[in-house]
């Protein structure tokens, strides 16, 4: 006995299996241990308060606000202005990261990741500018703290300007090749 599978049947089976993997049957939820409602609410309340504090400090982040903060820091360079620019760029990146995490299984995550990484790069640039201002004031420790933070927060993206600045602060010299 031969079973003939048409394209329509194959597509329907694929859709049903995909939906089952994405949205498991309702009885599967019964097997998961339920968290006590109070702990979930405590965590969500904590998240709300942390975000509220951040948004009250930097303002509700938008690209225009980030651009304005960077323009102000570039026009009137000061540690405070560059830290404000870093803060608002970081806040915007974190909000986009929430969107990214929400869509990790969808193609839209790539777009969110790109935007998030752009604003994290802005934050790292601001940290590098803060480091330069601290070095100009003669505070090598603070300069090195901000510069290494800019390098480390860059993750897998090579932050050559910050790396070069760290090397300058620590007077790094390439070792001579061994013979």
FIMARMAR-576826 format. One record per residue (C-alpha): residue number from 1; residue in one letter; y, z, x. Coordinates in steps of 0.2 Angstrom, whole numbers, plus 5000, padded with zeros to 4 digits. Example, Ala and Ser with C-alpha at 12.3 -4.5 7.8 and 13.67 -1.06 7.14 Angstrom:
i 1, aa A, py 4978, pz 5039, px 5062 $
i 2, aa S, py 4995, pz 5036, px 5068 $
REM end
This chain:
i 1, aa X, py 5000, pz 5000, px 5000 $
i 2, aa X, py 5017, pz 4995, px 5007 $
i 3, aa X, py 5033, pz 5004, px 5003 $
i 4, aa X, py 5048, pz 4992, px 5002 $
i 5, aa X, py 5064, pz 5001, px 5007 $
i 6, aa X, py 5079, pz 4991, px 5002 $
i 7, aa X, py 5096, pz 4993, px 5010 $
i 8, aa X, py 5103, pz 5003, px 4995 $
i 9, aa X, py 5088, pz 5015, px 4996 $
i 10, aa X, py 5091, pz 5018, px 5014 $
i 11, aa X, py 5110, pz 5021, px 5012 $
i 12, aa X, py 5107, pz 5033, px 4997 $
i 13, aa X, py 5094, pz 5043, px 5007 $
i 14, aa X, py 5106, pz 5044, px 5022 $
i 15, aa X, py 5120, pz 5050, px 5011 $
i 16, aa X, py 5108, pz 5063, px 5002 $
i 17, aa X, py 5102, pz 5069, px 5019 $
i 18, aa X, py 5119, pz 5070, px 5026 $
i 19, aa X, py 5126, pz 5080, px 5012 $
i 20, aa X, py 5112, pz 5092, px 5013 $
i 21, aa X, py 5115, pz 5095, px 5031 $
i 22, aa X, py 5134, pz 5097, px 5028 $
i 23, aa X, py 5132, pz 5107, px 5011 $
i 24, aa X, py 5116, pz 5116, px 5011 $
i 25, aa X, py 5108, pz 5121, px 4994 $
i 26, aa X, py 5116, pz 5136, px 4986 $
i 27, aa X, py 5100, pz 5147, px 4989 $
i 28, aa X, py 5103, pz 5145, px 5008 $
i 29, aa X, py 5118, pz 5156, px 5006 $
i 30, aa X, py 5108, pz 5171, px 5000 $
i 31, aa X, py 5099, pz 5172, px 5017 $
i 32, aa X, py 5115, pz 5175, px 5026 $
i 33, aa X, py 5120, pz 5193, px 5029 $
i 34, aa X, py 5136, pz 5196, px 5020 $
i 35, aa X, py 5151, pz 5205, px 5029 $
i 36, aa X, py 5158, pz 5219, px 5020 $
i 37, aa X, py 5174, pz 5213, px 5011 $
i 38, aa X, py 5185, pz 5227, px 5019 $
i 39, aa X, py 5181, pz 5220, px 5037 $
i 40, aa X, py 5185, pz 5202, px 5032 $
i 41, aa X, py 5201, pz 5208, px 5024 $
i 42, aa X, py 5206, pz 5219, px 5039 $
i 43, aa X, py 5203, pz 5204, px 5050 $
i 44, aa X, py 5213, pz 5192, px 5039 $
i 45, aa X, py 5227, pz 5204, px 5037 $
i 46, aa X, py 5227, pz 5206, px 5056 $
i 47, aa X, py 5228, pz 5187, px 5058 $
i 48, aa X, py 5242, pz 5186, px 5046 $
i 49, aa X, py 5252, pz 5200, px 5055 $
i 50, aa X, py 5250, pz 5192, px 5072 $
i 51, aa X, py 5256, pz 5175, px 5066 $
i 52, aa X, py 5270, pz 5183, px 5056 $
i 53, aa X, py 5276, pz 5192, px 5072 $
i 54, aa X, py 5275, pz 5176, px 5082 $
i 55, aa X, py 5284, pz 5165, px 5069 $
i 56, aa X, py 5298, pz 5178, px 5067 $
i 57, aa X, py 5300, pz 5178, px 5086 $
i 58, aa X, py 5300, pz 5160, px 5089 $
i 59, aa X, py 5304, pz 5153, px 5072 $
i 60, aa X, py 5293, pz 5142, px 5061 $
i 61, aa X, py 5288, pz 5129, px 5074 $
i 62, aa X, py 5292, pz 5110, px 5071 $
i 63, aa X, py 5293, pz 5096, px 5083 $
i 64, aa X, py 5312, pz 5096, px 5081 $
i 65, aa X, py 5313, pz 5115, px 5085 $
i 66, aa X, py 5303, pz 5112, px 5101 $
i 67, aa X, py 5314, pz 5098, px 5106 $
i 68, aa X, py 5330, pz 5108, px 5103 $
i 69, aa X, py 5323, pz 5123, px 5113 $
i 70, aa X, py 5319, pz 5111, px 5127 $
i 71, aa X, py 5336, pz 5102, px 5127 $
i 72, aa X, py 5344, pz 5119, px 5127 $
i 73, aa X, py 5333, pz 5125, px 5142 $
i 74, aa X, py 5337, pz 5109, px 5151 $
i 75, aa X, py 5356, pz 5109, px 5148 $
i 76, aa X, py 5357, pz 5128, px 5152 $
i 77, aa X, py 5343, pz 5133, px 5163 $
i 78, aa X, py 5339, pz 5151, px 5162 $
i 79, aa X, py 5323, pz 5161, px 5162 $
i 80, aa X, py 5326, pz 5166, px 5144 $
i 81, aa X, py 5329, pz 5148, px 5138 $
i 82, aa X, py 5313, pz 5142, px 5146 $
i 83, aa X, py 5303, pz 5156, px 5140 $
i 84, aa X, py 5310, pz 5153, px 5122 $
i 85, aa X, py 5305, pz 5134, px 5124 $
i 86, aa X, py 5287, pz 5139, px 5130 $
i 87, aa X, py 5285, pz 5151, px 5116 $
i 88, aa X, py 5290, pz 5139, px 5102 $
i 89, aa X, py 5279, pz 5125, px 5110 $
i 90, aa X, py 5265, pz 5137, px 5111 $
i 91, aa X, py 5267, pz 5142, px 5093 $
i 92, aa X, py 5267, pz 5124, px 5087 $
i 93, aa X, py 5252, pz 5120, px 5098 $
i 94, aa X, py 5243, pz 5135, px 5090 $
i 95, aa X, py 5246, pz 5130, px 5073 $
i 96, aa X, py 5240, pz 5112, px 5076 $
i 97, aa X, py 5225, pz 5121, px 5084 $
i 98, aa X, py 5221, pz 5129, px 5068 $
i 99, aa X, py 5221, pz 5112, px 5060 $
i 100, aa X, py 5210, pz 5105, px 5074 $
i 101, aa X, py 5197, pz 5119, px 5072 $
i 102, aa X, py 5197, pz 5116, px 5053 $
i 103, aa X, py 5192, pz 5098, px 5056 $
i 104, aa X, py 5181, pz 5099, px 5071 $
i 105, aa X, py 5167, pz 5089, px 5062 $
i 106, aa X, py 5179, pz 5075, px 5057 $
i 107, aa X, py 5187, pz 5061, px 5066 $
i 108, aa X, py 5204, pz 5069, px 5062 $
i 109, aa X, py 5201, pz 5082, px 5075 $
i 110, aa X, py 5205, pz 5070, px 5089 $
i 111, aa X, py 5222, pz 5067, px 5082 $
i 112, aa X, py 5226, pz 5086, px 5081 $
i 113, aa X, py 5219, pz 5089, px 5098 $
i 114, aa X, py 5231, pz 5076, px 5106 $
i 115, aa X, py 5246, pz 5083, px 5097 $
i 116, aa X, py 5240, pz 5101, px 5102 $
i 117, aa X, py 5238, pz 5096, px 5120 $
i 118, aa X, py 5255, pz 5088, px 5120 $
i 119, aa X, py 5263, pz 5104, px 5115 $
i 120, aa X, py 5253, pz 5115, px 5126 $
i 121, aa X, py 5259, pz 5103, px 5140 $
i 122, aa X, py 5277, pz 5107, px 5135 $
i 123, aa X, py 5273, pz 5126, px 5136 $
i 124, aa X, py 5266, pz 5123, px 5154 $
i 125, aa X, py 5281, pz 5113, px 5159 $
i 126, aa X, py 5292, pz 5127, px 5153 $
i 127, aa X, py 5282, pz 5140, px 5163 $
i 128, aa X, py 5284, pz 5130, px 5178 $
i 129, aa X, py 5303, pz 5129, px 5176 $
i 130, aa X, py 5303, pz 5148, px 5173 $
i 131, aa X, py 5293, pz 5150, px 5190 $
i 132, aa X, py 5306, pz 5139, px 5199 $
i 133, aa X, py 5320, pz 5150, px 5192 $
i 134, aa X, py 5311, pz 5166, px 5198 $
i 135, aa X, py 5308, pz 5158, px 5215 $
i 136, aa X, py 5327, pz 5153, px 5216 $
i 137, aa X, py 5331, pz 5172, px 5212 $
i 138, aa X, py 5319, pz 5177, px 5227 $
i 139, aa X, py 5306, pz 5184, px 5216 $
i 140, aa X, py 5290, pz 5176, px 5223 $
i 141, aa X, py 5278, pz 5187, px 5213 $
i 142, aa X, py 5285, pz 5182, px 5196 $
i 143, aa X, py 5287, pz 5164, px 5201 $
i 144, aa X, py 5268, pz 5164, px 5207 $
i 145, aa X, py 5263, pz 5172, px 5191 $
i 146, aa X, py 5271, pz 5159, px 5180 $
i 147, aa X, py 5266, pz 5144, px 5191 $
i 148, aa X, py 5247, pz 5150, px 5191 $
i 149, aa X, py 5248, pz 5153, px 5173 $
i 150, aa X, py 5254, pz 5135, px 5170 $
i 151, aa X, py 5240, pz 5128, px 5181 $
i 152, aa X, py 5227, pz 5139, px 5173 $
i 153, aa X, py 5232, pz 5135, px 5155 $
i 154, aa X, py 5232, pz 5116, px 5159 $
i 155, aa X, py 5213, pz 5118, px 5157 $
i 156, aa X, py 5204, pz 5102, px 5162 $
i 157, aa X, py 5220, pz 5092, px 5163 $
i 158, aa X, py 5227, pz 5091, px 5181 $
i 159, aa X, py 5244, pz 5099, px 5182 $
i 160, aa X, py 5249, pz 5092, px 5199 $
i 161, aa X, py 5267, pz 5098, px 5198 $
i 162, aa X, py 5262, pz 5116, px 5195 $
i 163, aa X, py 5248, pz 5115, px 5208 $
i 164, aa X, py 5261, pz 5108, px 5221 $
i 165, aa X, py 5273, pz 5122, px 5217 $
i 166, aa X, py 5259, pz 5136, px 5219 $
i 167, aa X, py 5255, pz 5128, px 5236 $
i 168, aa X, py 5273, pz 5129, px 5241 $
i 169, aa X, py 5275, pz 5147, px 5235 $
i 170, aa X, py 5259, pz 5153, px 5245 $
i 171, aa X, py 5263, pz 5141, px 5259 $
i 172, aa X, py 5246, pz 5133, px 5258 $
i 173, aa X, py 5241, pz 5122, px 5272 $
i 174, aa X, py 5226, pz 5110, px 5271 $
i 175, aa X, py 5213, pz 5115, px 5284 $
i 176, aa X, py 5210, pz 5103, px 5298 $
i 177, aa X, py 5194, pz 5093, px 5296 $
i 178, aa X, py 5179, pz 5099, px 5305 $
i 179, aa X, py 5172, pz 5088, px 5319 $
REM end
